[in-house]
Amino acid sequence: MSEASFDVLGIGNAIVDVMARVEDDFLVSERLAKGTMHLIDAGRADTLHRAIPAPIQRSGGSAGNTVAGVASLGGRAAFIGKVADDDLGLLYLDDMRASGVHFATAPLPEGAPTARSMILITPDGERTMNTYLGACQMLGPEDIDPLVVEAAAITYLEGYLWDPPRAKEAFRQAAAIAHRAGRKVALTLSDAFCVDRYRAEFKDLIGSRTIDILFANDLELKSLYTTSSLEAAVDAVRADGLLTALTVGGDGAMVITAGGVTAVPAVPVTEVVDLTGAGDLFASGFLYGLARGMPLGAAANLGTLAAAEVIGHIGPRPTAALDELARAAGFMI
C-alpha cells in the first residue's frame, strides 16, 4: 500500500451556514420552534435569509467542517461535495481552498442553488436551524474521484448522505474504492433522527464492515441500538467490534473498542458561545490522530481540544490554528 497523500477525505453535504445572533422574539415572529432543525424549500430559504439580522456567511456542512479542522491541525485534507455555479457556491469553494482543503468537485451548472443553513443562535447558546439542501443533494457516483479516495488514509462519510439515493450510491462506491486501496472508512451518524430513518441500513454497514470507524454522540448511539441506556449502547457497539468515537457533551468522549472503553475528559471552556460544529471538530482531531498513527487516547484528546475551540465562538470552524493550540496544551501532534 502506497503512502497516503491525504490524511482525511470528507464526503458530505456542501452547505453555506448563514449564522446570526437573535433574540427569542425573532423565533416567535418567524414561527420557529427553538432548538429544532427543519428542512425548508427554496422560497422559505430566500424569505428567511432576507429576514435574518446581520448574518455571517461561512462554509459549513458536517464533513466540510471536519476536514477544515484536519487542515487546521496541520493535516492534509480533501473534500467531495456538490455546490451550484452561483455566488454561494463560489464562496464555499473559496473558503475550502483558503483553509487548505483540496476541493475539486465540479459545480452543478444549472438547477438547484447551493445549499444553505440558517443557524439562529439565541442568548443561551441554543441553535435553531432551517436548512435548504439544494445542489448538495445532487452529489452522485460520478463525483467520486477514485484517485482522491485511493490517496486518503481515511475516507469520512456523513450519515446525512444516506437521504438522497444517488448520494447513497456515491457513499458505497467511495467505501469500496477505499477498501480496495487498503484504506479505512469512517461514518458519522450525524443525527438521531437520521438514525431513526436508516437504523437497519446503518447496522448493515457495521455488520458488513463497509465502515471501519464509527462516530456518534450519546443520543445517536442509543438510537442506533434502540435503548435508553448509554451503558447498554456502549456494550452493544463493543460486541459489534467496531472502533467507535463517542462524544458525551460536557463529560468529554469515549473511545470504544472490542477490548474496552477509554474515557477522555472534555477540555474546559471559559464560555460556551455556539455549539455548532462541536461534534464535527471532535472528529477532525480524532481522525487526524488516527491517520498519523497516534494512540487512541491521544487522538481523542485532540478531538476534545478542537471541539472546545469551536464552541467558544460563533461558527462551525476553528478561528485559531488548532496545531498551535495542541502544542501549547502539550498534546501529541
Secondary structure, 3 states (H helix, E strand, C coil): CCCCCEEEEEECCCEEEEEEECCHHHHHHCCCCCCCEEECCHHHHHHHHHHCCCCEEEEECHHHHHHHHHHHCCCCEEEECCCECCHHHHHHHHHHHHCCEEECCCCECCCCCCEEEEEEECCCCCEEEEEECHHHHHCCHHHCCHHHHHCEEEEEEEHHHHCCHHHHHHHHHHHHHHHHCCCEEEEECCCHHHHHHHHHHHHHHHHCCCCCEEEEEHHHHHHHCCCCCHHHHHHHHHHHCCEEEEECHHHCEEEEECCEEEEECCCCCCCCCCCCCHHHHHHHHHHHHHHCCCCHHHHHHHHHHHHHHHCCCCCCCCCCCHHHHHHHCCCCC
